[in-house]
Amino acid sequence: MLPKIMELRHLRYFVVVAEEQNITRAAARLHVSQPPLSRQIRDLEQELGVALFERSAQAVRLTDAGSAFLGEARAVLHRVDQAVDHVRAVATQCGGELHVGYAPSPTVEILPPALRAFQESMPRVKVTLHDMIGSEMINGLRDKSLDVALVVKPMLKSLRGLVCETLREYRVGVAVPPGHPFLKRKSVSVKEVAAEPLVAYSRKDYPDYHEFLEKFLGAASSRARVVEECDGAMSLITAIESGRGVSLAAESLCCIAGPRIGFVPLSPPPDPMVVSMAWRKGEVTAQTQRFIETLRGIATTKSKIR
């Protein structure tokens, strides 16, 4: 049985020092500073009651006791690695459910490939998607009906007890129908957008969008005309495409719409739309952790928009 003070890191540090035969090189390989590494080795020797190394100004060499201990330490670490691999393999094959909250438009580049990759790695996990607005997703995480949520970055005060990590950012501009005069421009101003008939998401279902709209338009909001409110991304795209009006939207909307609408940047540019993933702090199952890691990997791939 290992002495109480001895931990796996002591063994890992010892093995690396033995392999490098130099404290400085070992510290660099372990990404730790030299003094704490030396102290950990001394603590290990003190606990064992034997000298593991002979020290000189330039190098450290194993004593006979150190050579004997090296084989034992490697065997222990190898067994630990095998145990970790076994547990992960069991987790991969186990069933279970994963409930994911999302909004279609902001997550169109991230969620589909993440789901494909996740199901390949954990085929027995049932994934249920929940199309929700941001406040519903935060509530779902808190009442544990959701495991992970892909949200447009919420207010900090709503994140208490949750972890929120940025996945991708998108420019916010004006979405217009094909042939609109704005498409001949490199950018348009707030004043020019406010003069156009606007289509927007429903105020009832998307109050945050209307808060953003009013804040962005500022003084020009009194002259702006919202001619139609839509219950989702597809109805918004249809309204824009049919010429009902233009809309302030993130560039991710173009991934859904394709050539049905055009996108024109704004000048000056507003803050980007930040797509994040959120989960409960300290409550991560094996399948939730795998999905989080999958989302991270997908988010690092290049956006198709740019």
Contacts in CASP RR format, 6 or more apart in sequence:
PFRMAT RR
TARGET T0000
AUTHOR 0000-0000-0000
METHOD contacts of the structure
MODEL  1
MLPKIMELRHLRYFVVVAEEQNITRAAARLHVSQPPLSRQIRDLEQELGV
ALFERSAQAVRLTDAGSAFLGEARAVLHRVDQAVDHVRAVATQCGGELHV
GYAPSPTVEILPPALRAFQESMPRVKVTLHDMIGSEMINGLRDKSLDVAL
VVKPMLKSLRGLVCETLREYRVGVAVPPGHPFLKRKSVSVKEVAAEPLVA
YSRKDYPDYHEFLEKFLGAASSRARVVEECDGAMSLITAIESGRGVSLAA
ESLCCIAGPRIGFVPLSPPPDPMVVSMAWRKGEVTAQTQRFIETLRGIAT
TKSKIR
3 47 0 8 1.000
3 48 0 8 1.000
5 43 0 8 1.000
5 47 0 8 1.000
6 44 0 8 1.000
6 47 0 8 1.000
8 76 0 8 1.000
8 77 0 8 1.000
8 80 0 8 1.000
9 40 0 8 1.000
10 40 0 8 1.000
10 43 0 8 1.000
10 44 0 8 1.000
11 73 0 8 1.000
11 76 0 8 1.000
11 77 0 8 1.000
12 30 0 8 1.000
12 77 0 8 1.000
13 26 0 8 1.000
13 30 0 8 1.000
13 32 0 8 1.000
13 37 0 8 1.000
13 40 0 8 1.000
13 41 0 8 1.000
13 44 0 8 1.000
14 41 0 8 1.000
14 44 0 8 1.000
14 52 0 8 1.000
14 69 0 8 1.000
14 70 0 8 1.000
14 73 0 8 1.000
15 70 0 8 1.000
15 73 0 8 1.000
15 74 0 8 1.000
15 77 0 8 1.000
16 26 0 8 1.000
16 29 0 8 1.000
16 30 0 8 1.000
17 23 0 8 1.000
17 26 0 8 1.000
17 37 0 8 1.000
17 41 0 8 1.000
17 53 0 8 1.000
17 60 0 8 1.000
18 52 0 8 1.000
18 53 0 8 1.000
18 62 0 8 1.000
18 66 0 8 1.000
18 70 0 8 1.000
19 26 0 8 1.000
20 26 0 8 1.000
20 29 0 8 1.000
21 59 0 8 1.000
21 60 0 8 1.000
21 61 0 8 1.000
22 58 0 8 1.000
22 59 0 8 1.000
22 60 0 8 1.000
23 34 0 8 1.000
23 37 0 8 1.000
23 38 0 8 1.000
23 41 0 8 1.000
23 60 0 8 1.000
24 34 0 8 1.000
26 37 0 8 1.000
27 33 0 8 1.000
27 34 0 8 1.000
27 37 0 8 1.000
30 37 0 8 1.000
41 52 0 8 1.000
41 53 0 8 1.000
44 52 0 8 1.000
45 51 0 8 1.000
45 52 0 8 1.000
45 53 0 8 1.000
48 65 0 8 1.000
48 69 0 8 1.000
50 63 0 8 1.000
50 65 0 8 1.000
50 66 0 8 1.000
50 69 0 8 1.000
51 63 0 8 1.000
51 65 0 8 1.000
52 62 0 8 1.000
52 63 0 8 1.000
52 65 0 8 1.000
52 66 0 8 1.000
52 69 0 8 1.000
53 60 0 8 1.000
53 61 0 8 1.000
53 62 0 8 1.000
53 63 0 8 1.000
53 66 0 8 1.000
54 60 0 8 1.000
54 61 0 8 1.000
54 62 0 8 1.000
54 63 0 8 1.000
62 70 0 8 1.000
88 286 0 8 1.000
91 286 0 8 1.000
91 287 0 8 1.000
91 290 0 8 1.000
92 121 0 8 1.000
92 122 0 8 1.000
92 286 0 8 1.000
92 290 0 8 1.000
93 124 0 8 1.000
94 124 0 8 1.000
94 125 0 8 1.000
94 286 0 8 1.000
94 287 0 8 1.000
95 122 0 8 1.000
95 124 0 8 1.000
95 125 0 8 1.000
95 126 0 8 1.000
95 287 0 8 1.000
96 124 0 8 1.000
96 125 0 8 1.000
96 126 0 8 1.000
96 287 0 8 1.000
97 125 0 8 1.000
97 126 0 8 1.000
97 127 0 8 1.000
97 128 0 8 1.000
98 118 0 8 1.000
98 125 0 8 1.000
98 126 0 8 1.000
98 127 0 8 1.000
98 128 0 8 1.000
98 147 0 8 1.000
98 148 0 8 1.000
98 287 0 8 1.000
98 288 0 8 1.000
98 291 0 8 1.000
99 128 0 8 1.000
99 130 0 8 1.000
99 145 0 8 1.000
99 146 0 8 1.000
99 147 0 8 1.000
99 148 0 8 1.000
100 111 0 8 1.000
100 127 0 8 1.000
100 128 0 8 1.000
100 129 0 8 1.000
100 130 0 8 1.000
100 146 0 8 1.000
100 147 0 8 1.000
100 148 0 8 1.000
100 149 0 8 1.000
100 150 0 8 1.000
100 291 0 8 1.000
101 129 0 8 1.000
101 130 0 8 1.000
101 131 0 8 1.000
101 132 0 8 1.000
101 137 0 8 1.000
101 140 0 8 1.000
101 146 0 8 1.000
101 148 0 8 1.000
101 149 0 8 1.000
101 150 0 8 1.000
102 111 0 8 1.000
102 129 0 8 1.000
102 130 0 8 1.000
102 131 0 8 1.000
102 132 0 8 1.000
102 137 0 8 1.000
102 149 0 8 1.000
102 150 0 8 1.000
103 131 0 8 1.000
103 132 0 8 1.000
103 133 0 8 1.000
103 134 0 8 1.000
103 137 0 8 1.000
103 150 0 8 1.000
103 151 0 8 1.000
103 152 0 8 1.000
104 131 0 8 1.000
104 232 0 8 1.000
104 233 0 8 1.000
104 256 0 8 1.000
105 232 0 8 1.000
105 233 0 8 1.000
105 249 0 8 1.000
105 250 0 8 1.000
105 252 0 8 1.000
105 253 0 8 1.000
105 256 0 8 1.000
106 150 0 8 1.000
106 152 0 8 1.000
106 170 0 8 1.000
106 250 0 8 1.000
106 252 0 8 1.000
106 273 0 8 1.000
106 275 0 8 1.000
107 150 0 8 1.000
107 252 0 8 1.000
107 275 0 8 1.000
108 252 0 8 1.000
108 255 0 8 1.000
108 256 0 8 1.000
109 168 0 8 1.000
109 252 0 8 1.000
109 255 0 8 1.000
109 303 0 8 1.000
109 304 0 8 1.000
109 305 0 8 1.000
110 150 0 8 1.000
110 167 0 8 1.000
110 168 0 8 1.000
110 275 0 8 1.000
110 295 0 8 1.000
110 298 0 8 1.000
110 299 0 8 1.000
111 129 0 8 1.000
111 150 0 8 1.000
113 298 0 8 1.000
113 301 0 8 1.000
114 291 0 8 1.000
114 294 0 8 1.000
114 295 0 8 1.000
114 298 0 8 1.000
115 127 0 8 1.000
117 294 0 8 1.000
117 298 0 8 1.000
118 125 0 8 1.000
118 127 0 8 1.000
118 290 0 8 1.000
118 291 0 8 1.000
118 294 0 8 1.000
119 125 0 8 1.000
119 127 0 8 1.000
121 290 0 8 1.000
121 294 0 8 1.000
122 287 0 8 1.000
122 290 0 8 1.000
125 287 0 8 1.000
130 137 0 8 1.000
130 145 0 8 1.000
130 146 0 8 1.000
132 140 0 8 1.000
132 149 0 8 1.000
133 205 0 8 1.000
133 206 0 8 1.000
133 208 0 8 1.000
134 149 0 8 1.000
134 151 0 8 1.000
134 152 0 8 1.000
134 154 0 8 1.000
134 208 0 8 1.000
135 158 0 8 1.000
135 208 0 8 1.000
137 146 0 8 1.000
137 149 0 8 1.000
137 150 0 8 1.000
137 151 0 8 1.000
137 278 0 8 1.000
138 149 0 8 1.000
138 151 0 8 1.000
138 154 0 8 1.000
138 158 0 8 1.000
138 159 0 8 1.000
138 162 0 8 1.000
138 278 0 8 1.000
140 146 0 8 1.000
140 149 0 8 1.000
141 149 0 8 1.000
141 162 0 8 1.000
141 278 0 8 1.000
141 279 0 8 1.000
141 280 0 8 1.000
142 162 0 8 1.000
142 280 0 8 1.000
144 280 0 8 1.000
144 283 0 8 1.000
147 279 0 8 1.000
147 285 0 8 1.000
147 287 0 8 1.000
147 288 0 8 1.000
147 291 0 8 1.000
148 277 0 8 1.000
148 278 0 8 1.000
148 279 0 8 1.000
148 288 0 8 1.000
148 291 0 8 1.000
148 292 0 8 1.000
148 295 0 8 1.000
149 277 0 8 1.000
149 278 0 8 1.000
149 279 0 8 1.000
150 167 0 8 1.000
150 275 0 8 1.000
150 276 0 8 1.000
150 277 0 8 1.000
150 295 0 8 1.000
151 164 0 8 1.000
151 275 0 8 1.000
151 276 0 8 1.000
151 277 0 8 1.000
151 278 0 8 1.000
152 208 0 8 1.000
152 273 0 8 1.000
152 274 0 8 1.000
152 275 0 8 1.000
152 276 0 8 1.000
153 164 0 8 1.000
153 166 0 8 1.000
153 274 0 8 1.000
153 275 0 8 1.000
153 276 0 8 1.000
154 164 0 8 1.000
154 276 0 8 1.000
154 278 0 8 1.000
159 278 0 8 1.000
161 280 0 8 1.000
161 281 0 8 1.000
162 278 0 8 1.000
162 279 0 8 1.000
162 280 0 8 1.000
162 281 0 8 1.000
163 278 0 8 1.000
163 279 0 8 1.000
163 280 0 8 1.000
163 281 0 8 1.000
164 276 0 8 1.000
164 277 0 8 1.000
164 278 0 8 1.000
165 276 0 8 1.000
165 277 0 8 1.000
165 278 0 8 1.000
165 292 0 8 1.000
165 296 0 8 1.000
166 274 0 8 1.000
166 275 0 8 1.000
166 276 0 8 1.000
167 275 0 8 1.000
167 276 0 8 1.000
167 277 0 8 1.000
167 295 0 8 1.000
167 296 0 8 1.000
167 299 0 8 1.000
168 274 0 8 1.000
168 275 0 8 1.000
168 299 0 8 1.000
168 303 0 8 1.000
169 272 0 8 1.000
169 273 0 8 1.000
169 274 0 8 1.000
169 275 0 8 1.000
170 250 0 8 1.000
170 251 0 8 1.000
170 252 0 8 1.000
170 272 0 8 1.000
170 273 0 8 1.000
170 275 0 8 1.000
170 303 0 8 1.000
170 305 0 8 1.000
171 250 0 8 1.000
171 251 0 8 1.000
171 265 0 8 1.000
171 269 0 8 1.000
171 272 0 8 1.000
171 273 0 8 1.000
172 248 0 8 1.000
172 249 0 8 1.000
172 250 0 8 1.000
172 251 0 8 1.000
172 266 0 8 1.000
172 269 0 8 1.000
172 270 0 8 1.000
172 271 0 8 1.000
172 272 0 8 1.000
172 273 0 8 1.000
173 248 0 8 1.000
173 249 0 8 1.000
173 250 0 8 1.000
173 251 0 8 1.000
173 263 0 8 1.000
173 264 0 8 1.000
173 265 0 8 1.000
173 266 0 8 1.000
173 269 0 8 1.000
173 270 0 8 1.000
174 182 0 8 1.000
174 188 0 8 1.000
174 193 0 8 1.000
174 196 0 8 1.000
174 246 0 8 1.000
174 247 0 8 1.000
174 248 0 8 1.000
174 249 0 8 1.000
174 263 0 8 1.000
174 264 0 8 1.000
174 266 0 8 1.000
175 236 0 8 1.000
175 237 0 8 1.000
175 240 0 8 1.000
175 246 0 8 1.000
175 247 0 8 1.000
175 248 0 8 1.000
175 249 0 8 1.000
175 253 0 8 1.000
175 254 0 8 1.000
175 257 0 8 1.000
175 261 0 8 1.000
175 262 0 8 1.000
175 263 0 8 1.000
176 182 0 8 1.000
176 183 0 8 1.000
176 240 0 8 1.000
176 245 0 8 1.000
176 246 0 8 1.000
176 261 0 8 1.000
176 262 0 8 1.000
176 263 0 8 1.000
176 264 0 8 1.000
177 240 0 8 1.000
177 241 0 8 1.000
177 242 0 8 1.000
177 243 0 8 1.000
177 245 0 8 1.000
177 246 0 8 1.000
177 261 0 8 1.000
177 262 0 8 1.000
178 241 0 8 1.000
178 259 0 8 1.000
178 260 0 8 1.000
178 261 0 8 1.000
178 262 0 8 1.000
180 246 0 8 1.000
180 262 0 8 1.000
182 188 0 8 1.000
182 192 0 8 1.000
182 246 0 8 1.000
182 264 0 8 1.000
183 262 0 8 1.000
183 264 0 8 1.000
185 264 0 8 1.000
186 265 0 8 1.000
187 264 0 8 1.000
187 265 0 8 1.000
187 266 0 8 1.000
187 267 0 8 1.000
188 264 0 8 1.000
188 265 0 8 1.000
188 266 0 8 1.000
188 267 0 8 1.000
189 266 0 8 1.000
189 267 0 8 1.000
190 216 0 8 1.000
190 217 0 8 1.000
190 218 0 8 1.000
190 220 0 8 1.000
190 266 0 8 1.000
191 220 0 8 1.000
193 217 0 8 1.000
193 220 0 8 1.000
193 246 0 8 1.000
193 248 0 8 1.000
193 266 0 8 1.000
194 217 0 8 1.000
194 220 0 8 1.000
194 221 0 8 1.000
194 223 0 8 1.000
194 224 0 8 1.000
195 223 0 8 1.000
196 245 0 8 1.000
196 246 0 8 1.000
197 225 0 8 1.000
197 227 0 8 1.000
197 244 0 8 1.000
197 245 0 8 1.000
197 246 0 8 1.000
198 213 0 8 1.000
198 224 0 8 1.000
198 225 0 8 1.000
198 226 0 8 1.000
198 227 0 8 1.000
198 245 0 8 1.000
198 246 0 8 1.000
198 247 0 8 1.000
198 248 0 8 1.000
199 226 0 8 1.000
199 227 0 8 1.000
199 228 0 8 1.000
199 229 0 8 1.000
199 230 0 8 1.000
199 236 0 8 1.000
199 239 0 8 1.000
199 240 0 8 1.000
199 244 0 8 1.000
199 245 0 8 1.000
199 246 0 8 1.000
199 247 0 8 1.000
200 206 0 8 1.000
200 209 0 8 1.000
200 210 0 8 1.000
200 213 0 8 1.000
200 226 0 8 1.000
200 228 0 8 1.000
200 229 0 8 1.000
200 230 0 8 1.000
200 236 0 8 1.000
200 247 0 8 1.000
200 248 0 8 1.000
201 209 0 8 1.000
201 210 0 8 1.000
201 229 0 8 1.000
201 230 0 8 1.000
201 231 0 8 1.000
201 232 0 8 1.000
201 236 0 8 1.000
202 229 0 8 1.000
202 230 0 8 1.000
202 231 0 8 1.000
202 232 0 8 1.000
203 210 0 8 1.000
203 229 0 8 1.000
205 231 0 8 1.000
205 232 0 8 1.000
212 248 0 8 1.000
213 221 0 8 1.000
213 224 0 8 1.000
213 248 0 8 1.000
214 221 0 8 1.000
216 248 0 8 1.000
216 270 0 8 1.000
217 224 0 8 1.000
227 244 0 8 1.000
227 245 0 8 1.000
228 239 0 8 1.000
228 244 0 8 1.000
228 245 0 8 1.000
230 236 0 8 1.000
230 238 0 8 1.000
230 239 0 8 1.000
233 253 0 8 1.000
233 256 0 8 1.000
234 256 0 8 1.000
236 247 0 8 1.000
236 249 0 8 1.000
236 253 0 8 1.000
237 253 0 8 1.000
237 256 0 8 1.000
237 257 0 8 1.000
237 260 0 8 1.000
237 261 0 8 1.000
239 245 0 8 1.000
239 247 0 8 1.000
240 246 0 8 1.000
240 247 0 8 1.000
240 257 0 8 1.000
240 260 0 8 1.000
240 261 0 8 1.000
241 257 0 8 1.000
241 260 0 8 1.000
241 261 0 8 1.000
249 263 0 8 1.000
250 272 0 8 1.000
250 273 0 8 1.000
251 263 0 8 1.000
251 305 0 8 1.000
252 273 0 8 1.000
252 275 0 8 1.000
252 305 0 8 1.000
253 261 0 8 1.000
253 263 0 8 1.000
254 261 0 8 1.000
254 262 0 8 1.000
254 263 0 8 1.000
254 305 0 8 1.000
255 304 0 8 1.000
255 305 0 8 1.000
277 292 0 8 1.000
277 295 0 8 1.000
279 288 0 8 1.000
279 292 0 8 1.000
284 292 0 8 1.000
END
